[in-house]
Amino acid sequence: MLHGKEMPMRTWTRIERLGNNQTSFPVERRPDISALMIEFYRKLDKILSFKQLSESIELNLKLKSAILSDAAGQPITDNSAKQMWILNSLVSPFLSEYFTKRNVVDFDRKTVNSIVAKFIRKIRTPITKFISISPLLNLEITMDVLDIAPGVRLRKLSNEQLEKWFNSDSVISSSPISNMDLINMQCAVEISNEAHQDKRQSRYFLNNLVDLLRLLTDLNIYVAFTEEEYQEESRPLLNQSSRSWMPSLRLHRLKAIIDDTSGSRLINLWRHVQECTNTKKIELAFKRWSETSERLLDEDKLIDYWVALESLFTSDSNQEVKFRASLRIAAFLGETPENRKDIYNDMRNSYDWRSAIVHGEFRKPKKVKELNKKYTLHEITEKTHSYLRASILRLLESNEGFDPTGIEMRLLCK
């Protein structure tokens, strides 16, 4: 049916890194496999070999079980549904792989035999496989791969991967990020498993790692989107995929860099999050601290910081919170008497700003003038950010259980 037809061509934009932060975008013509497949689909009902293939599958129990079963493993009985399953799980992947390898509309027995052998291996030794790729914005890594834990890694993105997304109509048309964002992506979180994969666990690992990257680098790092590919043992020829976009402001900020030293610390932080005795105690604070990367206004950030700080240092009492929190934070972080005094005064000023925001006074000129005598809202928000980050890092990397109620007594004993 396609014999003698010329391969349709499309424009393909290359991405070439030239060094010195320069990138070139040469344009070339490449085979348009999608257009060829669309033409094939339109003439499907006239193709005798497709009907013969369908009949052969019906007669072969192994093939029928591998191809004509739904997500629950139940046999597909509707004839039109059978055709779609055969097309999606067998014919389309086969022809796409063939034409991608050949780049011409022809028949090459060696290529056909190679792909058939690959499909037979899949049917004879079916596996369950899951992999998700989540490109990150505002992060670079100096190594090719950084293994965080079994099945969880940071890895560089290849130019070929970026080109695939850049030239994909489905990515560009649905993307909430710009072409420049996409081009500047350098690395991704890769999560894989050769067993049944709970997507919630995958998202949990992804969110945990992004939170830790923000904590470690003290910079805003965002997930651009997540692509998931999975294959089930019950349907070895059907590769399923999906893409989801992350609801994020994706603010352009300084780019963080993970090198060998910070990479080792990141791995240790990951282990501590899984095993640390303080993990549950800092869970709310860590979540609130990381979520401020999505906030635009200082007043919103400061409220989140104080929700986090109060959960860490004053969960035992709702009285004299300003005094207790300021004292405990200063005692916990301060290395010298002068340092503790500075932190104490900073936190009292920060709490005053927090109270003014909560009670609607931070927009009154007289109150703002009074609070600005020490620090502006932006300045105190940045200081509070730093103290909270230091507290979370210290608690995460500590092997000792944390009890804020004993801080005053320990301070008196110094």
C-alpha distance (Angstrom), angle and dihedral (degrees) to the residues before:
residue distance angle dihedral
M1 . . .
L2 3.82 . .
H3 3.80 93.8 .
G4 3.79 112.3 129.9
K5 3.80 93.4 11.9
E6 3.78 118.6 131.6
M7 3.78 117.0 -118.6
P8 3.83 109.1 -105.5
M9 3.81 112.2 -121.4
R10 3.79 133.2 -147.6
T11 3.79 138.0 -169.9
W12 3.80 113.8 -95.6
T13 3.81 123.1 -168.1
R14 3.80 115.0 -148.4
I15 3.81 123.8 -150.0
E16 3.80 113.4 -144.4
R17 3.81 122.1 178.1
L18 3.81 110.2 -143.1
G19 3.81 99.4 -179.0
N20 3.82 128.0 -112.9
N21 3.82 87.9 72.6
Q22 3.81 90.7 -65.7
T23 3.80 124.0 134.6
S24 3.79 130.3 -169.8
F25 3.83 125.0 -151.6
P26 3.81 109.2 -159.5
V27 3.80 114.4 -178.9
E28 3.80 124.3 -139.8
R29 3.80 139.9 166.0
R30 3.80 119.2 -104.5
P31 3.82 134.9 176.4
D32 3.81 112.4 -83.2
I33 3.80 101.2 -137.6
S34 3.82 92.7 173.2
A35 3.80 92.8 57.5
L36 3.80 90.6 48.5
M37 3.80 91.6 50.0
I38 3.81 92.0 49.7
E39 3.80 89.9 55.5
F40 3.80 89.1 49.2
Y41 3.82 91.7 51.8
R42 3.79 92.0 51.7
K43 3.81 91.6 58.1
L44 3.79 96.5 39.2
D45 3.81 96.0 113.5
K46 3.82 90.3 57.9
I47 3.81 95.6 52.4
L48 3.80 110.8 102.6
S49 3.81 93.7 -168.8
F50 3.82 90.9 59.5
K51 3.81 90.2 55.7
Q52 3.81 89.9 48.2
L53 3.80 90.5 49.9
S54 3.81 91.1 51.3
E55 3.80 91.1 51.3
S56 3.82 91.9 48.6
I57 3.80 91.5 52.1
E58 3.81 90.9 51.2
L59 3.82 89.6 55.3
N60 3.82 95.6 47.6
L61 3.82 112.1 74.1
K62 3.82 93.9 -162.7
L63 3.80 93.3 51.5
K64 3.79 92.6 41.0
S65 3.79 91.3 53.2
A66 3.82 92.8 46.6
I67 3.81 96.9 46.2
L68 3.80 110.4 22.6
S69 3.82 100.0 53.5
D70 3.79 126.9 102.3
A71 3.82 128.2 -133.8
A72 3.81 91.0 -80.4
G73 3.81 92.0 51.0
Q74 3.80 92.7 -107.7
P75 3.84 119.0 139.6
I76 3.80 117.1 -101.1
T77 3.80 110.7 -125.0
D78 3.81 105.1 173.2
N79 3.82 109.7 97.9
S80 3.81 96.5 -142.6
A81 3.81 90.1 47.8
K82 3.81 89.6 50.4
Q83 3.80 90.6 55.3
M84 3.80 91.7 51.1
W85 3.81 92.4 49.1
I86 3.80 92.4 49.6
L87 3.78 89.9 47.5
N88 3.82 95.8 47.4
S89 3.80 100.1 39.5
L90 3.80 101.8 35.6
V91 3.80 118.9 8.3
S92 3.80 99.7 41.4
P93 3.84 96.2 46.3
F94 3.81 90.4 44.9
L95 3.80 95.8 50.5
S96 3.81 93.3 41.0
E97 3.79 91.3 53.6
Y98 3.80 92.2 44.1
F99 3.80 96.5 50.6
T100 3.80 91.7 41.8
K101 3.80 89.2 56.9
R102 3.81 95.9 41.6
N103 3.83 101.7 35.6
V104 3.82 88.5 -159.6
V105 3.80 134.6 78.2
D106 3.79 101.2 -109.4
F107 3.80 142.5 105.1
D108 3.79 119.1 -99.6
R109 3.80 114.4 175.4
K110 3.81 94.6 -160.8
T111 3.81 92.0 56.2
V112 3.80 91.7 44.8
N113 3.81 92.3 50.9
S114 3.80 91.3 48.4
I115 3.81 93.6 53.4
V116 3.82 92.9 42.6
A117 3.82 89.8 52.9
K118 3.81 89.7 51.2
F119 3.81 91.8 51.4
I120 3.82 91.4 47.9
R121 3.83 90.2 53.6
K122 3.79 89.7 52.5
I123 3.80 91.9 52.4
R124 3.81 94.6 45.4
T125 3.81 95.7 45.6
P126 3.81 105.7 29.4
I127 3.79 118.6 -175.2
T128 3.77 138.5 -177.5
K129 3.78 111.2 -122.3
F130 3.80 133.0 174.6
I131 3.79 130.1 -177.8
S132 3.79 131.9 168.7
I133 3.80 126.9 -169.9
S134 3.82 118.9 -161.5
P135 3.83 114.1 -178.4
L136 3.80 114.0 -148.4
L137 3.79 129.8 -139.5
N138 3.83 121.5 -142.6
L139 3.81 95.9 16.6
E140 3.79 135.3 104.0
I141 3.80 129.1 179.6
T142 3.79 124.2 -155.2
M143 3.81 95.3 -149.4
D144 3.81 126.4 65.4
V145 3.81 93.2 -124.4
L146 3.80 134.0 10.5
D147 3.81 112.5 -167.2
I148 3.80 107.9 -150.4
A149 3.82 98.6 175.7
P150 3.81 136.9 -27.6
G151 3.80 105.6 -53.1
V152 3.83 94.0 3.6
R153 3.80 121.7 94.7
L154 3.77 146.3 146.7
R155 3.79 113.4 -131.1
K156 3.77 138.9 172.6
L157 3.78 118.0 -103.7
S158 3.78 116.3 -122.6
N159 3.78 121.8 -129.6
E160 3.81 87.2 -117.9
Q161 3.81 90.5 58.8
L162 3.80 92.2 48.2
E163 3.81 90.8 47.5
K164 3.79 90.5 51.6
W165 3.82 90.8 55.8
F166 3.80 94.2 39.3
N167 3.80 92.3 53.3
S168 3.80 96.0 40.3
D169 3.79 114.4 107.3
S170 3.81 90.8 -155.3
V171 3.82 93.3 54.7
I172 3.78 97.1 43.8
S173 3.81 96.5 43.3
S174 3.81 95.4 49.7
S175 3.80 99.2 33.7
P176 3.81 121.1 118.7
I177 3.82 88.4 -165.6
S178 3.78 126.1 78.2
N179 3.80 127.2 -111.1
M180 3.80 88.2 -109.7
D181 3.82 90.4 55.5
L182 3.78 89.6 51.9
I183 3.81 94.0 47.9
N184 3.81 92.3 48.9
M185 3.81 94.6 53.1
Q186 3.80 108.0 114.6
C187 3.81 106.7 171.3
A188 3.79 143.6 17.9
V189 3.78 142.6 -159.5
E190 3.80 110.3 -110.9
I191 3.81 119.4 -162.9
S192 3.79 119.1 -177.1
N193 3.77 139.0 170.9
E194 3.78 134.9 174.6
A195 3.76 93.2 -150.7
H196 3.78 136.2 59.8
Q197 3.79 105.6 -48.8
D198 3.77 123.0 -149.7
K199 3.81 105.0 -147.7
R200 3.78 89.5 -149.1
Q201 3.80 89.5 60.3
S202 3.79 90.6 49.0
R203 3.81 91.1 51.9
Y204 3.81 90.2 45.7
F205 3.82 90.7 55.0
L206 3.81 91.3 46.0
N207 3.80 94.3 49.4
N208 3.79 91.3 45.2
L209 3.78 92.3 52.7
V210 3.81 93.9 47.0
D211 3.82 89.7 49.1
L212 3.81 90.0 51.9
L213 3.80 92.3 47.3
R214 3.80 89.7 53.3
L215 3.79 90.7 47.4
L216 3.80 94.2 47.2
T217 3.82 97.8 44.5
D218 3.82 98.1 31.1
L219 3.82 87.9 -137.9
N220 3.80 135.6 112.7
I221 3.80 110.3 -95.1
Y222 3.79 121.3 176.7
V223 3.78 139.0 -169.4
A224 3.81 108.4 -123.5
F225 3.80 95.4 -163.6
T226 3.79 140.5 -44.1
E227 3.79 127.1 -118.7
E228 3.79 117.0 -163.6
E229 3.79 127.0 -166.8
Y230 3.77 122.6 -176.5
Q231 3.75 139.0 172.6
E232 3.80 124.7 -165.1
E233 3.78 125.1 -145.9
S234 3.81 90.0 -131.3
R235 3.83 91.1 57.5
P236 3.81 105.9 32.7
L237 3.81 96.6 170.5
L238 3.80 97.6 48.8
N239 3.80 112.5 87.5
Q240 3.79 109.1 -168.9
S241 3.78 124.8 -160.9
S242 3.78 140.1 177.7
R243 3.80 139.0 177.1
S244 3.78 127.3 -148.7
W245 3.79 129.3 -174.2
M246 3.76 121.5 -137.6
P247 3.84 117.2 -125.2
S248 3.79 98.2 -123.9
L249 3.78 140.3 139.2
R250 3.81 88.0 -135.2
L251 3.75 94.4 -156.0
H252 3.77 115.4 -161.5
R253 3.77 107.1 -119.6
L254 3.77 138.0 147.2
K255 3.78 113.8 -48.1
A256 3.79 116.0 -114.0
I257 3.80 120.3 -138.6
I258 3.80 124.5 -150.7
D259 3.81 112.1 -157.2
D260 3.81 130.4 172.1
T261 3.82 93.6 -78.6
S262 3.80 97.4 47.2
G263 3.81 89.0 39.1
S264 3.80 90.6 59.9
R265 3.78 90.7 48.5
L266 3.81 90.3 49.4
I267 3.81 90.9 54.2
N268 3.82 90.2 49.7
L269 3.80 91.2 49.0
W270 3.80 89.7 51.4
R271 3.80 90.2 53.1
H272 3.79 91.5 47.5
V273 3.81 91.8 51.5
Q274 3.81 88.7 55.6
E275 3.81 96.5 42.8
C276 3.83 110.4 17.7
T277 3.81 116.7 121.3
N278 3.81 89.2 -137.3
T279 3.82 96.8 52.4
K280 3.81 95.4 101.9
K281 3.80 92.1 44.5
I282 3.79 93.7 54.7
E283 3.82 97.0 37.9
L284 3.82 96.2 101.4
A285 3.81 93.8 39.9
F286 3.80 92.3 49.5
K287 3.80 91.8 48.7
R288 3.81 93.0 49.5
W289 3.81 92.4 46.1
S290 3.80 93.2 51.8
E291 3.80 94.6 44.0
T292 3.80 91.4 60.5
S293 3.82 86.4 75.1
E294 3.80 84.3 76.0
R295 3.81 95.0 50.8
L296 3.79 125.7 94.8
L297 3.82 103.4 -170.1
D298 3.80 125.4 71.2
E299 3.81 92.0 -141.2
D300 3.81 90.6 57.8
K301 3.78 91.6 47.4
L302 3.80 93.3 49.0
I303 3.80 92.5 52.2
D304 3.81 90.0 51.4
Y305 3.80 90.6 48.8
W306 3.79 91.6 52.9
V307 3.79 93.3 47.3
A308 3.80 85.3 54.9
L309 3.81 95.6 44.9
E310 3.80 94.1 47.3
S311 3.81 90.6 49.9
L312 3.80 88.7 54.6
F313 3.79 103.6 39.0
T314 3.83 111.0 20.4
S315 3.79 106.9 29.7
D316 3.82 88.4 119.9
S317 3.82 95.0 62.8
N318 3.80 142.2 24.4
Q319 3.80 93.7 -162.3
E320 3.80 125.8 93.3
V321 3.80 88.4 1.3
K322 3.81 94.0 162.0
F323 3.82 92.5 54.5
R324 3.82 97.2 39.0
A325 3.79 95.8 45.3
S326 3.81 94.5 45.2
L327 3.80 92.4 47.8
R328 3.79 95.7 45.6
I329 3.80 94.6 45.7
A330 3.81 91.2 48.8
A331 3.79 92.2 48.1
F332 3.81 92.4 46.0
L333 3.81 97.0 48.9
G334 3.80 105.1 25.5
E335 3.81 118.4 100.4
T336 3.82 98.2 -172.6
P337 3.82 135.2 26.0
E338 3.81 90.8 -105.5
N339 3.79 91.7 47.8
R340 3.81 91.6 49.8
K341 3.80 90.9 49.0
D342 3.82 91.8 52.1
I343 3.80 92.4 48.8
Y344 3.80 90.9 46.9
N345 3.82 92.6 53.3
D346 3.81 92.1 43.8
M347 3.78 92.1 52.7
R348 3.80 92.9 47.9
N349 3.81 89.2 53.6
S350 3.79 89.9 45.8
Y351 3.80 91.0 52.2
D352 3.81 90.5 49.7
W353 3.80 88.7 54.9
R354 3.81 89.5 47.1
S355 3.83 91.2 52.8
A356 3.80 91.9 47.1
I357 3.81 90.1 53.3
V358 3.81 94.7 46.5
H359 3.82 92.4 48.2
G360 3.80 95.3 43.3
E361 3.81 95.3 -113.4
F362 3.79 98.1 116.6
R363 3.81 90.8 85.5
K364 3.81 93.4 54.8
P365 3.84 109.3 100.5
K366 3.81 94.0 -141.9
K367 3.82 93.4 52.7
V368 3.81 93.2 43.7
K369 3.81 90.9 50.4
E370 3.80 89.6 52.2
L371 3.82 93.5 48.9
N372 3.81 93.0 43.8
K373 3.80 90.9 62.5
K374 3.79 88.0 85.3
Y375 3.81 105.9 21.6
T376 3.79 137.5 -13.5
L377 3.78 118.6 -118.4
H378 3.80 91.3 -101.6
E379 3.81 93.1 48.8
I380 3.80 94.7 48.8
T381 3.81 91.4 44.7
E382 3.81 89.7 55.7
K383 3.81 91.5 48.2
T384 3.80 92.2 48.3
H385 3.80 89.1 48.8
S386 3.82 90.3 54.8
Y387 3.81 94.9 47.3
L388 3.80 92.5 48.5
R389 3.80 92.2 47.7
A390 3.82 91.2 49.5
S391 3.81 90.4 49.8
I392 3.81 94.1 50.8
L393 3.80 93.0 46.5
R394 3.80 92.2 49.3
L395 3.80 92.4 48.7
L396 3.80 93.2 45.7
E397 3.79 94.0 49.9
S398 3.81 94.5 43.8
N399 3.78 123.1 98.4
E400 3.80 91.7 -158.3
G401 3.78 124.8 90.4
F402 3.80 114.2 -110.3
D403 3.80 122.7 -127.9
P404 3.82 113.9 169.2
T405 3.81 93.6 -168.3
G406 3.80 92.2 75.0
I407 3.80 96.1 52.6
E408 3.82 96.3 92.5
M409 3.80 92.0 51.7
R410 3.81 92.6 48.0
L411 3.80 89.2 49.3
L412 3.80 91.1 54.4
C413 3.80 89.8 51.6
K414 3.81 94.1 56.4
